[in-house]
């Protein structure tokens, strides 16, 4: 086993491959950050921060032992606080682009471009999740807590909105938002990271006329599950709600029928909503067209021992020859990879509970988590090409252990390949019964006071 302090050398070498030290310093200068040379300069602090997260967010007191260096915990905390958030976000975007580009190029050189692209398009996955932070007034004010929790009995819960590369699994960007924020009001902030020839896949929370139109304006294809309020009718030539002569128009689709492509597969024309969402600017609303052609299709998932699920898709992949219905259905199935991505971040890397006690510190911590996650995913991508399997099947935890415990420059060995289990189904229950403590229903200071009063009564 390698000496633990050698991990810092590996972090330096891995970052140097995708983001040279001069580029790191340039990112700090770009945001106007000034520093002086010291033991914990910005680059060294960044490497220590990455090491801390790579070791599953180990305690700061343990970090000194892992790094094999002598520094005070207060100095490290101050050095972390000095790191500018904007520079870390630049570092995440640019290093992610470099890692993904290297993985795509390797796939092309290895004649694996069919796996790296979906019908010639770069596929991206978008979804939301959440995490927990320490209970401080600043974090409560910034992110909020679930409404069912009493004051002093819950933790602030940032909502996470993440964009993933579908082939490599790497994080392109992650936003930290207040808990009660709808994803659609901020997903447009991820659009500048997409361009012509890209494809975005998401669940029904991202399906709307506005979102589809904004993506199409950038030349980005979209594939979302239809929102539950969207009325879809596959009868050929059916009338829209506006043209229906009957009195009761409930349940009638607002879209106009254009043409039938096959059974439960059609092109319709969606109409722009009468009012702009509250989050849109006047300039954004003016750029939205009045009509938008959308392909609607429906398919059924059959599983032994389970009830059937009917899925209705709305997509701007209009060509049925180039994008057959079966392939689009398989494409939407890729959306569930997002759940695995968040599980690796929150469970394996321990991102479920953050440690920073300020809003800016929380966002910095999220950026470093994403950077570490991408470093591990770069290993799985390289191992997948070497072992001639999809990067999706390479064990994330095995890649993490190799990255954490091997010397710099060591070749990637054959990592564990997870078996294919397409029809596996497990009940959503937990066997572990260790956590049997009573849950907090009142603030801790009130509980202490009640306990003290009870003790006094017993005297």
C-alpha positions as CSV (number, residue, x, y, z in Angstrom):
1,X,0.0,0.0,0.0
2,X,1.3,3.5,-0.8
3,X,2.2,6.0,1.9
4,X,-0.9,8.1,2.5
5,X,0.9,11.4,2.0
6,X,1.6,10.3,-1.6
7,X,-2.1,10.9,-2.4
8,X,-1.3,14.6,-2.6
9,X,1.2,13.8,-5.4
10,X,-1.4,11.8,-7.2
11,X,-3.9,14.6,-6.9
12,X,-1.3,17.1,-8.3
13,X,-0.5,14.8,-11.2
14,X,-4.1,14.0,-12.1
15,X,-5.1,17.7,-12.0
16,X,-2.0,18.6,-14.0
17,X,-3.1,16.2,-16.8
18,X,-6.5,17.9,-17.3
19,X,-5.9,21.3,-15.7
20,X,-2.2,22.5,-15.4
21,X,-1.2,24.4,-12.4
22,X,-0.8,27.6,-14.4
23,X,-4.4,27.3,-15.6
24,X,-5.5,26.9,-11.9
25,X,-3.7,30.1,-11.0
26,X,-5.1,31.8,-14.1
27,X,-8.6,30.9,-12.8
28,X,-7.9,32.6,-9.5
29,X,-6.5,35.6,-11.2
30,X,-9.5,35.8,-13.6
31,X,-11.9,36.4,-10.6
32,X,-9.5,39.0,-9.1
33,X,-8.2,36.9,-6.3
34,X,-4.9,38.1,-4.8
35,X,-2.7,36.0,-2.6
36,X,0.8,35.8,-1.1
37,X,3.1,32.8,-1.0
38,X,2.7,30.8,2.1
39,X,2.5,27.2,3.2
40,X,-1.2,27.0,2.5
41,X,-1.4,28.9,-0.8
42,X,-4.4,28.6,-3.1
43,X,-3.1,25.6,-5.0
44,X,-2.0,23.7,-2.0
45,X,-5.2,24.4,-0.2
46,X,-7.2,23.2,-3.2
47,X,-5.2,19.9,-3.2
48,X,-5.9,19.5,0.5
49,X,-9.5,20.2,0.1
50,X,-9.7,17.6,-2.7
51,X,-7.9,15.1,-0.5
52,X,-10.3,15.7,2.3
53,X,-13.4,15.0,0.1
54,X,-11.7,12.1,-1.7
55,X,-11.2,10.5,1.7
56,X,-15.1,10.7,2.2
57,X,-14.9,14.1,3.8
58,X,-12.5,13.1,6.6
59,X,-12.1,15.2,9.7
60,X,-9.6,18.1,9.5
61,X,-7.6,16.6,12.3
62,X,-7.2,13.4,10.3
63,X,-6.3,15.4,7.2
64,X,-3.0,16.5,8.6
65,X,-2.0,12.9,9.1
66,X,-3.1,11.9,5.6
67,X,-1.2,14.8,4.0
68,X,1.9,14.2,6.1
69,X,2.2,17.9,6.8
70,X,2.2,20.2,9.8
71,X,-0.4,23.0,9.8
72,X,-2.9,24.2,12.3
73,X,-6.6,23.5,11.7
74,X,-7.4,27.2,12.1
75,X,-4.9,28.0,9.3
76,X,-6.5,25.4,7.0
77,X,-10.0,26.7,7.7
78,X,-8.9,30.3,6.9
79,X,-7.2,29.1,3.8
80,X,-10.3,27.3,2.6
81,X,-12.4,30.4,3.3
82,X,-10.0,32.4,1.1
83,X,-10.6,30.2,-1.9
84,X,-12.9,32.2,-4.2
85,X,-16.1,30.4,-5.2
86,X,-16.1,31.7,-8.7
87,X,-12.6,30.3,-9.3
88,X,-13.7,26.8,-8.1
89,X,-16.7,26.9,-10.4
90,X,-14.4,27.8,-13.3
91,X,-12.1,25.0,-12.4
92,X,-14.9,22.5,-12.3
93,X,-16.3,23.5,-15.7
94,X,-12.9,23.6,-17.5
95,X,-11.6,20.4,-15.9
96,X,-14.9,18.6,-16.6
97,X,-14.7,19.7,-20.2
98,X,-11.1,18.5,-20.5
99,X,-11.8,15.1,-18.8
100,X,-14.9,14.5,-21.0
101,X,-13.0,15.5,-24.2
102,X,-10.2,13.1,-23.3
103,X,-12.7,10.3,-22.7
104,X,-14.6,11.0,-25.9
105,X,-11.3,11.1,-27.9
106,X,-10.2,7.8,-26.4
107,X,-13.5,6.3,-27.3
108,X,-13.2,7.4,-30.9
109,X,-9.6,6.1,-31.1
110,X,-10.8,2.8,-29.7
111,X,-13.7,2.6,-32.3
112,X,-16.2,3.0,-29.4
113,X,-17.9,6.2,-30.7
114,X,-21.2,4.5,-31.0
115,X,-21.2,4.1,-27.2
116,X,-20.0,7.6,-26.6
117,X,-22.7,9.2,-28.8
118,X,-26.4,8.5,-29.2
119,X,-27.3,8.7,-32.9
120,X,-24.5,11.2,-33.4
121,X,-25.6,13.4,-30.5
122,X,-23.8,14.1,-27.2
123,X,-26.4,13.1,-24.5
124,X,-26.7,14.9,-21.2
125,X,-28.8,14.1,-18.2
126,X,-30.4,16.7,-15.9
127,X,-32.1,16.1,-12.5
128,X,-32.5,17.5,-9.0
129,X,-31.7,16.1,-5.6
130,X,-30.9,17.5,-2.1
131,X,-28.4,17.4,0.7
132,X,-28.1,18.5,4.3
133,X,-26.0,21.2,5.9
134,X,-25.3,22.3,9.6
135,X,-28.1,24.1,11.3
136,X,-27.0,27.8,11.2
137,X,-29.1,30.9,10.8
138,X,-27.3,31.9,7.6
139,X,-27.9,28.5,6.0
140,X,-31.5,28.4,7.2
141,X,-32.1,31.8,5.6
142,X,-30.4,30.8,2.3
143,X,-31.8,27.3,1.8
144,X,-34.6,26.7,4.2
145,X,-35.8,23.5,5.8
146,X,-38.8,21.2,5.2
147,X,-42.0,22.8,6.3
148,X,-42.9,19.8,8.5
149,X,-39.8,20.4,10.8
150,X,-40.2,22.7,13.7
151,X,-37.8,25.6,14.3
152,X,-34.6,24.2,15.8
153,X,-35.5,20.6,15.0
154,X,-34.4,20.3,11.3
155,X,-31.4,21.0,9.1
156,X,-31.2,23.4,6.1
157,X,-31.7,21.4,2.9
158,X,-30.2,22.8,-0.3
159,X,-31.8,21.7,-3.5
160,X,-29.2,20.4,-6.1
161,X,-29.7,20.8,-9.8
162,X,-27.0,18.9,-11.7
163,X,-26.1,18.3,-15.3
164,X,-24.3,15.0,-16.1
165,X,-22.6,13.7,-19.2
166,X,-24.5,10.5,-20.1
167,X,-21.5,8.6,-21.5
168,X,-18.8,9.3,-18.9
169,X,-21.1,10.1,-16.0
170,X,-19.1,13.2,-15.1
171,X,-20.7,16.3,-13.6
172,X,-20.8,19.2,-16.0
173,X,-22.3,21.7,-13.5
174,X,-24.2,21.6,-10.2
175,X,-26.3,24.4,-8.7
176,X,-27.2,24.8,-5.1
177,X,-30.7,26.4,-4.7
178,X,-33.2,27.1,-2.0
179,X,-35.2,24.0,-1.0
180,X,-38.6,25.2,-2.3
181,X,-37.4,26.1,-5.8
182,X,-38.8,24.5,-9.0
183,X,-36.0,23.1,-11.3
184,X,-37.5,24.8,-14.4
185,X,-37.0,28.3,-12.9
186,X,-33.2,27.7,-12.9
187,X,-32.5,25.0,-15.5
188,X,-32.0,27.7,-18.2
189,X,-28.8,28.6,-16.3
190,X,-27.3,25.3,-17.5
191,X,-28.2,26.0,-21.2
192,X,-25.0,27.9,-22.0
193,X,-23.1,24.7,-21.3
194,X,-25.0,23.0,-24.2
195,X,-24.9,23.7,-27.9
196,X,-25.7,22.5,-31.4
197,X,-25.5,18.7,-31.6
198,X,-26.3,18.1,-27.9
199,X,-29.3,16.2,-26.4
200,X,-30.8,16.8,-23.0
201,X,-32.8,14.1,-21.2
202,X,-34.8,14.7,-18.1
203,X,-38.0,13.7,-16.2
204,X,-41.4,15.3,-16.3
205,X,-40.4,18.2,-14.1
206,X,-38.4,19.7,-17.0
207,X,-41.1,19.2,-19.7
208,X,-42.8,22.5,-20.8
209,X,-43.2,24.5,-23.9
210,X,-40.9,27.2,-22.5
211,X,-38.0,24.8,-21.8
212,X,-38.3,23.0,-25.1
213,X,-38.4,26.3,-27.0
214,X,-35.3,27.6,-25.2
215,X,-33.4,24.5,-25.9
216,X,-34.4,24.5,-29.6
217,X,-33.2,28.1,-30.0
218,X,-29.7,26.8,-29.0
219,X,-29.9,23.8,-31.4
220,X,-30.2,21.4,-28.5
221,X,-32.5,18.4,-28.8
222,X,-34.7,17.4,-25.9
223,X,-36.3,14.2,-24.6
224,X,-38.5,14.5,-21.5
225,X,-41.4,12.6,-20.0
226,X,-44.6,14.5,-20.5
227,X,-45.8,16.5,-17.5
228,X,-48.8,15.0,-15.8
229,X,-51.0,18.0,-16.6
230,X,-50.3,17.7,-20.4
231,X,-53.2,16.1,-22.2
232,X,-52.0,13.8,-24.9
233,X,-54.5,12.2,-27.4
234,X,-53.2,9.8,-30.1
235,X,-56.4,9.7,-32.2
236,X,-55.4,10.7,-35.8
237,X,-56.9,14.0,-36.8
238,X,-58.3,14.7,-33.4
239,X,-59.3,18.3,-32.6
240,X,-57.5,20.6,-30.2
241,X,-59.3,22.2,-27.3
242,X,-59.8,25.5,-29.2
243,X,-61.5,23.8,-32.2
244,X,-63.7,21.5,-30.2
245,X,-67.3,22.5,-30.5
246,X,-68.6,20.8,-27.4
247,X,-69.2,22.6,-24.2
248,X,-67.1,20.4,-22.0
249,X,-63.5,20.8,-23.2
250,X,-62.0,19.1,-20.1
251,X,-59.4,16.6,-21.0
252,X,-59.0,17.9,-24.6
253,X,-55.4,18.5,-25.7
254,X,-54.3,22.1,-26.3
255,X,-51.9,21.0,-29.1
256,X,-52.8,20.8,-32.8
257,X,-52.4,17.5,-34.6
258,X,-49.9,17.6,-37.4
259,X,-49.3,14.0,-38.6
260,X,-49.2,10.4,-37.4
261,X,-45.9,8.5,-37.4
262,X,-47.1,5.2,-36.1
263,X,-49.1,3.6,-33.2
264,X,-48.9,6.0,-30.3
265,X,-46.3,8.1,-32.2
266,X,-47.2,11.5,-33.6
267,X,-46.1,15.1,-34.4
268,X,-48.2,17.8,-32.8
269,X,-47.9,21.6,-32.5
270,X,-47.8,23.1,-29.1
271,X,-48.9,26.6,-28.4
272,X,-47.1,29.1,-26.3
273,X,-48.8,29.7,-22.9
274,X,-50.6,33.0,-22.6
275,X,-48.4,34.4,-19.8
276,X,-44.6,34.3,-19.1
277,X,-43.4,32.5,-16.0
278,X,-42.4,34.8,-13.2
279,X,-38.7,33.8,-13.5
280,X,-38.4,34.9,-17.1
281,X,-37.2,38.3,-18.2
282,X,-39.0,40.3,-20.9
283,X,-36.1,39.6,-23.4
284,X,-36.4,35.8,-22.8
285,X,-40.2,35.9,-23.2
286,X,-39.9,37.9,-26.4
287,X,-37.6,35.2,-27.9
288,X,-40.1,32.4,-27.4
289,X,-42.0,31.4,-30.6
290,X,-45.8,31.1,-30.7
291,X,-45.8,27.5,-31.9
292,X,-43.4,24.6,-31.5
293,X,-43.5,21.2,-33.2
294,X,-43.2,18.4,-30.7
295,X,-43.1,14.6,-31.1
296,X,-45.3,12.7,-28.7
297,X,-44.9,8.9,-28.2
298,X,-46.1,6.4,-25.7
299,X,-44.8,2.9,-24.7
300,X,-45.5,0.4,-22.0
301,X,-42.9,-1.2,-19.7
302,X,-43.7,-4.8,-18.9
303,X,-41.9,-6.6,-16.0
304,X,-42.6,-10.0,-14.5
305,X,-44.3,-9.7,-11.1
306,X,-44.9,-6.0,-11.4
307,X,-47.6,-3.7,-12.7
308,X,-47.2,-2.3,-16.2
309,X,-46.0,1.3,-16.5
310,X,-47.1,3.5,-19.4
311,X,-44.6,6.2,-20.3
312,X,-45.5,9.2,-22.5
313,X,-42.5,11.1,-24.0
314,X,-42.3,14.7,-25.5
315,X,-39.3,15.2,-27.6
316,X,-37.9,17.4,-30.4
317,X,-36.4,14.3,-32.1
318,X,-38.9,14.6,-34.9
319,X,-37.4,12.3,-37.6
320,X,-38.9,8.8,-37.0
321,X,-36.4,7.3,-39.5
322,X,-33.3,8.7,-37.8
323,X,-34.7,8.3,-34.3
324,X,-37.0,5.2,-34.2
325,X,-39.5,5.0,-31.4
326,X,-37.8,2.0,-29.8
327,X,-34.5,3.9,-29.6
328,X,-36.2,7.0,-28.1
329,X,-37.8,4.8,-25.4
330,X,-34.3,3.3,-24.7
331,X,-32.9,6.8,-24.5
332,X,-35.3,7.9,-21.9
333,X,-34.4,4.8,-19.9
334,X,-30.9,6.3,-19.5
335,X,-32.5,9.0,-17.3
336,X,-32.4,6.6,-14.4
337,X,-28.6,6.7,-14.4
338,X,-28.9,10.0,-12.7
339,X,-30.2,8.2,-9.6
340,X,-27.0,6.1,-9.5
341,X,-24.9,9.3,-10.0
342,X,-26.4,11.0,-7.0
343,X,-26.1,7.8,-5.0
344,X,-22.4,7.7,-5.7
345,X,-22.0,11.3,-4.7
346,X,-24.2,11.2,-1.6
347,X,-23.6,7.7,-0.2
348,X,-20.2,6.6,-1.5
349,X,-18.5,10.1,-1.3
350,X,-20.6,11.1,1.8
351,X,-22.0,14.2,0.2
352,X,-25.4,13.6,1.9
353,X,-24.2,15.8,4.9
354,X,-22.0,18.8,4.1
355,X,-19.9,20.4,6.8
356,X,-19.5,24.0,5.8
357,X,-21.4,26.5,8.0
358,X,-21.8,29.3,5.5
359,X,-23.7,29.5,2.2
360,X,-20.6,30.3,0.2
361,X,-18.7,27.4,2.0
362,X,-21.5,25.0,1.1
363,X,-21.3,26.0,-2.6
364,X,-17.5,25.6,-2.5
365,X,-17.9,22.1,-0.9
366,X,-20.3,21.1,-3.7
367,X,-17.8,22.2,-6.4
368,X,-15.0,20.2,-4.8
369,X,-17.3,17.1,-4.5
370,X,-18.1,17.4,-8.2
371,X,-14.4,17.8,-9.1
372,X,-13.5,14.7,-7.0
373,X,-16.4,12.8,-8.6
374,X,-15.1,13.6,-12.0
375,X,-11.6,12.4,-11.2
376,X,-13.1,9.1,-10.2
377,X,-15.3,9.0,-13.3
378,X,-12.2,9.7,-15.5
379,X,-10.7,6.5,-14.0
380,X,-13.9,4.5,-14.8
381,X,-14.0,5.9,-18.3
382,X,-10.3,4.9,-18.9
383,X,-10.9,1.4,-17.3
384,X,-14.0,0.9,-19.4
385,X,-12.2,1.5,-22.6
386,X,-9.3,-0.7,-21.6
387,X,-11.6,-3.6,-20.4
388,X,-14.0,-3.1,-23.4
389,X,-17.1,-2.5,-21.3
390,X,-19.3,0.6,-20.8
391,X,-17.9,3.0,-18.2
392,X,-21.3,2.6,-16.5
393,X,-20.4,-1.0,-15.5
394,X,-17.0,-0.2,-13.9
395,X,-17.3,-0.2,-10.1
396,X,-17.2,3.3,-8.8
397,X,-16.0,2.3,-5.3
398,X,-13.2,0.2,-6.8
399,X,-12.1,3.2,-8.9
400,X,-12.2,5.4,-5.9
401,X,-10.0,3.0,-3.8
402,X,-7.5,2.7,-6.6
403,X,-7.3,6.5,-7.0
404,X,-6.9,6.9,-3.2
405,X,-4.3,4.2,-2.5
406,X,-2.0,3.9,-5.5
407,X,1.3,5.7,-6.3
408,X,1.2,8.5,-8.9
409,X,2.0,7.1,-12.4
410,X,0.7,3.6,-11.7
411,X,-1.2,2.1,-14.6
412,X,-4.9,1.4,-14.1
413,X,-5.4,-2.3,-13.5
414,X,-8.5,-4.3,-14.3
415,X,-11.2,-2.9,-12.1
416,X,-14.3,-4.7,-10.9
417,X,-17.0,-4.9,-13.6
418,X,-20.6,-4.8,-12.2
419,X,-22.8,-7.5,-13.8
420,X,-25.7,-6.5,-16.0
421,X,-29.0,-6.8,-14.1
422,X,-31.6,-5.1,-16.3
423,X,-34.7,-6.7,-14.7
424,X,-33.6,-6.5,-11.1
425,X,-36.2,-5.1,-8.7
426,X,-35.7,-4.6,-5.0
427,X,-38.3,-3.4,-2.4
428,X,-37.5,0.1,-0.9
429,X,-36.9,-1.1,2.6
430,X,-34.0,-1.0,5.0
431,X,-32.9,-4.1,7.1
432,X,-30.6,-2.2,9.4
433,X,-32.3,-1.5,12.7
434,X,-29.4,0.1,14.5
435,X,-30.8,3.7,14.5
436,X,-33.5,3.4,17.1
437,X,-33.1,6.8,18.8
438,X,-36.1,9.0,19.3
439,X,-36.3,11.7,16.8
440,X,-36.2,15.4,17.9
441,X,-39.6,17.1,18.0
442,X,-38.5,20.2,20.0
443,X,-35.4,22.3,20.0
444,X,-32.5,20.9,22.0
445,X,-32.4,23.7,24.5
446,X,-36.1,23.1,25.4
447,X,-35.4,19.3,25.8
448,X,-32.4,20.1,28.1
449,X,-34.6,22.4,30.2
450,X,-37.4,19.7,30.5
451,X,-34.8,17.1,31.4
452,X,-33.4,19.4,34.1
453,X,-36.8,20.1,35.5
454,X,-37.6,16.4,35.7
455,X,-34.4,15.7,37.5
456,X,-35.2,18.5,40.0
457,X,-38.6,17.0,40.7
458,X,-37.1,13.6,41.4
459,X,-34.8,15.0,44.1
